Amino acid sequence: MNRELASKLAEELVDKMTVEEAAMQLRFDAPAIPRLGIPEYNWWNECLHGVARAGMATVFPQAIGLGATFDKELFTEMGEVISTEARAKYNEHSRNGDRDIYKGLTFWTPNVNLFRDPRWGRGQETYGEDPTLISDLAVPFIKALQGDGEYMKIAACAKHFAVHSGPEATRHFFDATATKKDLYETYLPQFEACVRDAEVESVMGAYNRTNGEPCCANKPLMVDILRGKWDFKGHFVSDCWAVRDFHENHKVTSSPEESAALAINTGCDLNCGCTYQKLINAYNMGLVTEETIRQAAVRLFTTRYLLGMFADKTEYDDLSYADVCTDENLELAYKAAVESMVLLKNSNSFLPLDSSKVKTVGVIGPNADSKAALVGNYHGTASGYTTVLDGIREVGKKDGFRVLYTEGCHLFECRPDGLSLANHRLTEAKIIAEHSDVVVLCLGLDETLEGEEGDTGNQYASGDKLDLKYPQSQLNLIEAVLSVGTPVILVSMTGSAMDLCEFNSSENTKAVIQAWYPGSEGGRALADVIFGYANPSGKLPVTFYKNLDNMPEFTDYSMKERTYRFITYEPLYPFGYGLTYGECNLLEAGISAANVNYSSATAEGINIKAVVENVGNKEVSEVLQVYVKVNSQYEVVNPKLAAFTRVDTEPGEKKTVEIKVPYKAFKVIDDEGNTVNGNGADIYVGFSQPDSLSAKLTGKNTVKFSV
């Protein structure tokens, strides 16, 4: 069904409602209107990395880990699986008359905010710190979620519009101030891609204010840009209870009625929260017109018609729980987990381990046997979980080595009962390390330590990090284990960058793997990576800093000295960095076809042809990355990611790869937020960022040329 027809049907239906009935439909928990055959509908649903909070579903790696895959095709496959499971669950629940929260077809996913500061607890929900990476992954994901059938499969939502990335503790009254340049260069491009390229069905506003106006009633963002410049046709939804913040926290209104009026008059169609319960009061007070209420209702029912909610039959009606958590879906989750693993250090090719030469493996750490460390936040319930300990034990059974295990310490300073940790746990960790040929040390965080402020949906009041250090209990464990001298493989399971300086410089630490929150199949994937049954191929979607010494205040939304595009100092590990077990060389790269017309927005950009060769004895999956530095006073400090693609090669194989760099990569943003032309550009092609640190770490060079 096309939008024009869906909108026409929606108008006809809304015309039959009283203004009171139409207003009630603008709540996330919309009541039924029996006389019109409209069932109740709850708009709130989540599928950040699998259908969330609604029982059994395939649990993929957390979003930040998915960002590390740099795999656009994976995002298409994953979107198809998630939307299939979502439809299946909707069909089953609807058949049983269950239309409660998390049971609908409107999913508030993906989170395309930019991870600008490593302290942000919700950064794990994003795809990283770069607008191009976020855009190029979000677009195929949204397209796959929404499908291309007669009816929309599920409705996706780009959130949180638009300048939003912490702090969590002050988000309900904080004003994020951004220059026009930062706004159009950093905070908006990924949202524009979701609207223009993916035709995302909805957009969610953020809690905070941006440049003085609440994000759920922000005229420059919602009216001038979203529906004006970008011609957005879908519906706009508030973040949950964000409209209540207008009068309670932001103090831009003085009553719920004024808040409801301000939101809907600025274009907020749907209220997640309670404030639109006062919408009729606002209407009776003359603060809102009937036309405005009906316009919002039409937008919402247009979405419901596009989803086939009032159709006799859709192409998705036969989907059922037989399509949920299938073997094929779990294998895709495993593949995603493998591709998300970022090998940061591998001294003298210590990994992969040769299990025939290992008799005893010590598995130590609070995240070694933790399900919470697999899933991050906004997750569903997997049909089964393979922890790191489980995965290594399975390999041990197959390959014949013994596994010793101790938690070593609790995740943070105190046990759940509040008592201090006993020293004997550290002693046991040292004993196990002494009796092991190698130690797999599993440290990190989980959603109880980094996440969303007061997230009652996840039942934890979590939030931002104060610094990049592991909790003190884990620092004590690190000291104890490293003091033994047994070779250590560090596995860091977090949703953000941590201080890994000690492990980077430690001679006893032979390898470092950033495993993120790798999903229900994460332990199996990690074990296979460690023992060489799978090859790590993830790349960092964020910069790993040495410390916070050069980092601006968390509340400073200027991009100066933030992310790889703007820092002027050397990080610990750069954006785009990640090692593999094999050896793939870039032999040559150049322009195969060009149409760089800097005066035309319809220019096709350029096609780059690169020749790569696998000169090792292992199959390799690498990420070919293209960076651009435009000749302009307005260009960002460092070369910026312009395009990327995965390249799979067999041992000895030589492959020619073509990758398109879009015209927008050769544009820059001036101080007024205008897109302007540059005077040519330098182009860098390689398997990492084109800086000296990347070359030093990977031992590989970048091909540079100009247009």
Solvent accessible surface area in square Angstrom, and as a share of the most:
residue,aa,sasa,rsa
1,M,54,0.24
2,N,99,0.51
3,R,73,0.27
4,E,144,0.65
5,L,81,0.40
6,A,0,0.00
7,S,32,0.21
8,K,113,0.48
9,L,51,0.25
10,A,0,0.00
11,E,87,0.39
12,E,80,0.36
13,L,19,0.09
14,V,0,0.00
15,D,103,0.53
16,K,124,0.53
17,M,5,0.02
18,T,64,0.37
19,V,16,0.09
20,E,85,0.38
21,E,38,0.17
22,A,0,0.00
23,A,3,0.02
24,M,73,0.33
25,Q,2,0.01
26,L,0,0.00
27,R,37,0.13
28,F,21,0.09
29,D,52,0.27
30,A,3,0.02
31,P,42,0.27
32,A,46,0.35
33,I,9,0.05
34,P,115,0.72
35,R,146,0.53
36,L,39,0.19
37,G,57,0.54
38,I,3,0.02
39,P,44,0.27
40,E,88,0.39
41,Y,10,0.04
42,N,14,0.07
43,W,2,0.01
44,W,35,0.12
45,N,2,0.01
46,E,5,0.02
47,C,0,0.00
48,L,4,0.02
49,H,2,0.01
50,G,2,0.02
51,V,3,0.02
52,A,0,0.00
53,R,43,0.16
54,A,12,0.09
55,G,36,0.35
56,M,67,0.30
57,A,0,0.00
58,T,1,0.00
59,V,1,0.01
60,F,0,0.00
61,P,1,0.01
62,Q,0,0.00
63,A,0,0.00
64,I,0,0.00
65,G,0,0.00
66,L,0,0.00
67,G,0,0.00
68,A,0,0.00
69,T,0,0.00
70,F,1,0.00
71,D,9,0.04
72,K,58,0.25
73,E,112,0.50
74,L,0,0.00
75,F,0,0.00
76,T,50,0.29
77,E,67,0.30
78,M,0,0.00
79,G,0,0.00
80,E,86,0.38
81,V,23,0.13
82,I,2,0.01
83,S,0,0.00
84,T,31,0.18
85,E,2,0.01
86,A,2,0.01
87,R,5,0.02
88,A,0,0.00
89,K,7,0.03
90,Y,32,0.12
91,N,25,0.13
92,E,31,0.14
93,H,34,0.15
94,S,25,0.16
95,R,178,0.65
96,N,104,0.53
97,G,59,0.57
98,D,46,0.24
99,R,72,0.26
100,D,82,0.42
101,I,51,0.26
102,Y,30,0.12
103,K,39,0.17
104,G,4,0.04
105,L,0,0.00
106,T,3,0.02
107,F,1,0.01
108,W,2,0.01
109,T,1,0.00
110,P,0,0.00
111,N,0,0.00
112,V,0,0.00
113,N,2,0.01
114,L,4,0.02
115,F,6,0.02
116,R,2,0.01
117,D,0,0.00
118,P,8,0.05
119,R,33,0.12
120,W,1,0.00
121,G,0,0.00
122,R,1,0.01
123,G,0,0.00
124,Q,1,0.00
125,E,1,0.00
126,T,0,0.00
127,Y,0,0.00
128,G,0,0.00
129,E,3,0.02
130,D,2,0.01
131,P,12,0.08
132,T,30,0.17
133,L,0,0.00
134,I,0,0.00
135,S,5,0.03
136,D,37,0.19
137,L,0,0.00
138,A,0,0.00
139,V,20,0.12
140,P,25,0.16
141,F,0,0.00
142,I,0,0.00
143,K,107,0.46
144,A,10,0.08
145,L,0,0.00
146,Q,14,0.06
147,G,34,0.33
148,D,144,0.75
149,G,41,0.39
150,E,113,0.51
151,Y,22,0.08
152,M,30,0.13
153,K,26,0.11
154,I,0,0.00
155,A,2,0.01
156,A,0,0.00
157,C,0,0.00
158,A,0,0.00
159,K,7,0.03
160,H,2,0.01
161,F,0,0.00
162,A,2,0.01
163,V,0,0.00
164,H,4,0.02
165,S,1,0.00
166,G,3,0.03
167,P,14,0.09
168,E,2,0.01
169,A,80,0.62
170,T,39,0.22
171,R,13,0.05
172,H,42,0.19
173,F,102,0.43
174,F,30,0.13
175,D,44,0.23
176,A,0,0.00
177,T,90,0.53
178,A,7,0.06
179,T,81,0.47
180,K,112,0.47
181,K,40,0.17
182,D,15,0.08
183,L,16,0.08
184,Y,51,0.19
185,E,18,0.08
186,T,0,0.00
187,Y,5,0.02
188,L,3,0.01
189,P,39,0.24
190,Q,1,0.01
191,F,2,0.01
192,E,57,0.25
193,A,6,0.05
194,C,0,0.00
195,V,11,0.07
196,R,122,0.45
197,D,75,0.39
198,A,6,0.05
199,E,127,0.57
200,V,5,0.03
201,E,0,0.00
202,S,3,0.02
203,V,1,0.00
204,M,3,0.01
205,G,0,0.00
206,A,1,0.01
207,Y,13,0.05
208,N,2,0.01
209,R,50,0.18
210,T,4,0.02
211,N,75,0.39
212,G,34,0.33
213,E,65,0.29
214,P,6,0.04
215,C,0,0.00
216,C,1,0.00
217,A,5,0.04
218,N,2,0.01
219,K,108,0.46
220,P,60,0.38
221,L,3,0.02
222,M,5,0.02
223,V,61,0.35
224,D,63,0.33
225,I,8,0.04
226,L,1,0.01
227,R,55,0.20
228,G,46,0.44
229,K,119,0.51
230,W,13,0.05
231,D,82,0.42
232,F,9,0.04
233,K,120,0.51
234,G,3,0.03
235,H,1,0.01
236,F,1,0.01
237,V,0,0.00
238,S,0,0.00
239,D,9,0.05
240,C,14,0.08
241,W,79,0.28
242,A,1,0.01
243,V,0,0.00
244,R,88,0.32
245,D,5,0.03
246,F,2,0.01
247,H,28,0.13
248,E,86,0.39
249,N,54,0.28
250,H,11,0.05
251,K,143,0.60
252,V,61,0.35
253,T,22,0.13
254,S,93,0.60
255,S,28,0.18
256,P,45,0.28
257,E,25,0.11
258,E,64,0.29
259,S,0,0.00
260,A,0,0.00
261,A,7,0.05
262,L,60,0.30
263,A,0,0.00
264,I,6,0.03
265,N,83,0.43
266,T,16,0.10
267,G,16,0.15
268,C,0,0.00
269,D,2,0.01
270,L,0,0.00
271,N,0,0.00
272,C,0,0.00
273,G,4,0.04
274,C,46,0.28
275,T,5,0.03
276,Y,4,0.02
277,Q,102,0.45
278,K,79,0.33
279,L,0,0.00
280,I,35,0.18
281,N,60,0.31
282,A,0,0.00
283,Y,60,0.23
284,N,108,0.56
285,M,116,0.52
286,G,64,0.62
287,L,66,0.33
288,V,5,0.03
289,T,80,0.46
290,E,69,0.31
291,E,138,0.62
292,T,30,0.17
293,I,0,0.00
294,R,46,0.17
295,Q,93,0.41
296,A,2,0.01
297,A,0,0.00
298,V,24,0.14
299,R,47,0.17
300,L,0,0.00
301,F,2,0.01
302,T,6,0.03
303,T,0,0.00
304,R,3,0.01
305,Y,31,0.12
306,L,11,0.05
307,L,0,0.00
308,G,7,0.07
309,M,36,0.16
310,F,60,0.25
311,A,35,0.28
312,D,158,0.82
313,K,131,0.55
314,T,11,0.07
315,E,89,0.40
316,Y,20,0.08
317,D,59,0.30
318,D,125,0.65
319,L,39,0.19
320,S,36,0.23
321,Y,79,0.30
322,A,86,0.67
323,D,43,0.23
324,V,8,0.04
325,C,16,0.10
326,T,35,0.20
327,D,111,0.58
328,E,130,0.58
329,N,14,0.07
330,L,37,0.19
331,E,89,0.40
332,L,17,0.09
333,A,1,0.01
334,Y,35,0.13
335,K,78,0.33
336,A,0,0.00
337,A,0,0.00
338,V,17,0.09
339,E,19,0.08
340,S,0,0.00
341,M,0,0.00
342,V,0,0.00
343,L,0,0.00
344,L,2,0.01
345,K,28,0.12
346,N,29,0.15
347,S,36,0.24
348,N,154,0.79
349,S,89,0.58
350,F,53,0.22
351,L,2,0.01
352,P,38,0.24
353,L,14,0.07
354,D,71,0.37
355,S,20,0.13
356,S,98,0.63
357,K,165,0.70
358,V,16,0.09
359,K,165,0.70
360,T,20,0.11
361,V,0,0.00
362,G,0,0.00
363,V,0,0.00
364,I,0,0.00
365,G,0,0.00
366,P,12,0.07
367,N,1,0.01
368,A,0,0.00
369,D,67,0.35
370,S,21,0.13
371,K,120,0.51
372,A,38,0.29
373,A,0,0.00
374,L,0,0.00
375,V,7,0.04
376,G,0,0.00
377,N,2,0.01
378,Y,15,0.06
379,H,47,0.21
380,G,4,0.04
381,T,74,0.43
382,A,9,0.07
383,S,64,0.41
384,G,36,0.35
385,Y,57,0.22
386,T,28,0.16
387,T,5,0.03
388,V,0,0.00
389,L,2,0.01
390,D,50,0.26
391,G,3,0.02
392,I,0,0.00
393,R,102,0.37
394,E,100,0.45
395,V,6,0.04
396,G,4,0.04
397,K,156,0.66
398,K,128,0.54
399,D,40,0.21
400,G,67,0.65
401,F,14,0.06
402,R,159,0.58
403,V,29,0.17
404,L,29,0.14
405,Y,69,0.26
406,T,8,0.04
407,E,59,0.26
408,G,1,0.01
409,C,3,0.02
410,H,36,0.16
411,L,13,0.07
412,F,69,0.29
413,E,84,0.38
414,C,48,0.29
415,R,86,0.31
416,P,122,0.77
417,D,90,0.46
418,G,48,0.46
419,L,102,0.51
420,S,92,0.59
421,L,41,0.20
422,A,44,0.34
423,N,120,0.62
424,H,123,0.55
425,R,41,0.15
426,L,42,0.21
427,T,71,0.41
428,E,77,0.34
429,A,0,0.00
430,K,78,0.33
431,I,83,0.42
432,I,16,0.08
433,A,0,0.00
434,E,107,0.48
435,H,125,0.56
436,S,12,0.08
437,D,68,0.35
438,V,3,0.01
439,V,0,0.00
440,V,0,0.00
441,L,0,0.00
442,C,0,0.00
443,L,0,0.00
444,G,0,0.00
445,L,8,0.04
446,D,11,0.06
447,E,13,0.06
448,T,45,0.26
449,L,47,0.24
450,E,1,0.00
451,G,1,0.01
452,E,12,0.05
453,E,50,0.22
454,G,35,0.34
455,D,13,0.07
456,T,118,0.69
457,G,36,0.35
458,N,19,0.10
459,Q,156,0.69
460,Y,97,0.37
461,A,96,0.74
462,S,15,0.10
463,G,14,0.14
464,D,38,0.20
465,K,20,0.08
466,L,169,0.84
467,D,63,0.33
468,L,4,0.02
469,K,111,0.47
470,Y,6,0.02
471,P,22,0.14
472,Q,91,0.40
473,S,6,0.04
474,Q,0,0.00
475,L,54,0.27
476,N,58,0.30
477,L,0,0.00
478,I,3,0.02
479,E,123,0.55
480,A,12,0.09
481,V,0,0.00
482,L,20,0.10
483,S,77,0.49
484,V,42,0.24
485,G,41,0.39
486,T,14,0.08
487,P,38,0.24
488,V,0,0.00
489,I,0,0.00
490,L,0,0.00
491,V,0,0.00
492,S,0,0.00
493,M,0,0.00
494,T,0,0.00
495,G,0,0.00
496,S,0,0.00
497,A,2,0.01
498,M,0,0.00
499,D,24,0.13
500,L,0,0.00
501,C,44,0.26
502,E,92,0.41
503,F,3,0.01
504,N,57,0.29
505,S,89,0.58
506,S,20,0.13
507,E,151,0.68
508,N,46,0.23
509,T,0,0.00
510,K,58,0.24
511,A,0,0.00
512,V,0,0.00
513,I,0,0.00
514,Q,0,0.00
515,A,0,0.00
516,W,0,0.00
517,Y,0,0.00
518,P,1,0.00
519,G,1,0.01
520,S,0,0.00
521,E,18,0.08
522,G,0,0.00
523,G,0,0.00
524,R,77,0.28
525,A,0,0.00
526,L,1,0.00
527,A,1,0.00
528,D,19,0.10
529,V,0,0.00
530,I,0,0.00
531,F,13,0.05
532,G,36,0.35
533,Y,113,0.43
534,A,17,0.13
535,N,32,0.16
536,P,0,0.00
537,S,3,0.02
538,G,0,0.00
539,K,3,0.01
540,L,0,0.00
541,P,0,0.00
542,V,7,0.04
543,T,1,0.01
544,F,0,0.00
545,Y,4,0.02
546,K,80,0.34
547,N,66,0.34
548,L,37,0.19
549,D,119,0.62
550,N,78,0.40
551,M,20,0.09
552,P,30,0.19
553,E,132,0.59
554,F,24,0.10
555,T,68,0.40
556,D,57,0.30
557,Y,4,0.02
558,S,43,0.28
559,M,2,0.01
560,K,149,0.63
561,E,34,0.15
562,R,0,0.00
563,T,0,0.00
564,Y,3,0.01
565,R,8,0.03
566,F,20,0.08
567,I,12,0.06
568,T,98,0.57
569,Y,51,0.20
570,E,86,0.38
571,P,10,0.06
572,L,13,0.06
573,Y,1,0.00
574,P,2,0.01
575,F,0,0.00
576,G,0,0.00
577,Y,2,0.01
578,G,3,0.03
579,L,36,0.18
580,T,20,0.12
581,Y,31,0.12
582,G,16,0.15
583,E,85,0.38
584,C,0,0.00
585,N,48,0.25
586,L,29,0.14
587,L,80,0.40
588,E,102,0.46
589,A,19,0.15
590,G,24,0.23
591,I,66,0.33
592,S,50,0.32
593,A,51,0.39
594,A,66,0.51
595,N,69,0.36
596,V,41,0.23
597,N,68,0.35
598,Y,51,0.19
599,S,97,0.62
600,S,28,0.18
601,A,72,0.55
602,T,119,0.69
603,A,8,0.06
604,E,106,0.48
605,G,2,0.02
606,I,2,0.01
607,N,48,0.25
608,I,0,0.00
609,K,91,0.38
610,A,0,0.00
611,V,19,0.11
612,V,0,0.00
613,E,43,0.19
614,N,0,0.00
615,V,69,0.40
616,G,24,0.24
617,N,130,0.66
618,K,76,0.32
619,E,100,0.45
620,V,1,0.00
621,S,24,0.16
622,E,3,0.02
623,V,0,0.00
624,L,0,0.00
625,Q,0,0.00
626,V,0,0.00
627,Y,1,0.00
628,V,0,0.00
629,K,57,0.24
630,V,3,0.02
631,N,76,0.39
632,S,37,0.24
633,Q,159,0.71
634,Y,61,0.23
635,E,21,0.10
636,V,5,0.03
637,V,74,0.42
638,N,37,0.19
639,P,27,0.17
640,K,28,0.12
641,L,3,0.02
642,A,4,0.03
643,A,5,0.04
644,F,0,0.00
645,T,31,0.18
646,R,34,0.12
647,V,4,0.02
648,D,79,0.41
649,T,2,0.01
650,E,94,0.42
651,P,62,0.39
652,G,57,0.55
653,E,59,0.26
654,K,123,0.52
655,K,65,0.27
656,T,80,0.46
657,V,18,0.10
658,E,106,0.48
659,I,12,0.06
660,K,112,0.47
661,V,0,0.00
662,P,40,0.25
663,Y,72,0.27
664,K,101,0.43
665,A,8,0.06
666,F,1,0.00
667,K,27,0.12
668,V,4,0.02
669,I,23,0.12
670,D,20,0.10
671,D,91,0.47
672,E,107,0.48
673,G,8,0.08
674,N,80,0.41
675,T,87,0.50
676,V,45,0.26
677,N,72,0.37
678,G,14,0.13
679,N,124,0.64
680,G,13,0.13
681,A,0,0.00
682,D,32,0.17
683,I,0,0.00
684,Y,35,0.13
685,V,0,0.00
686,G,1,0.01
687,F,10,0.04
688,S,8,0.05
689,Q,14,0.06
690,P,30,0.19
691,D,49,0.25
692,S,94,0.61
693,L,12,0.06
694,S,0,0.00
695,A,35,0.27
696,K,144,0.61
697,L,52,0.26
698,T,30,0.17
699,G,67,0.64
700,K,47,0.20
701,N,127,0.65
702,T,44,0.26
703,V,41,0.23
704,K,115,0.49
705,F,38,0.16
706,S,71,0.46
707,V,54,0.31
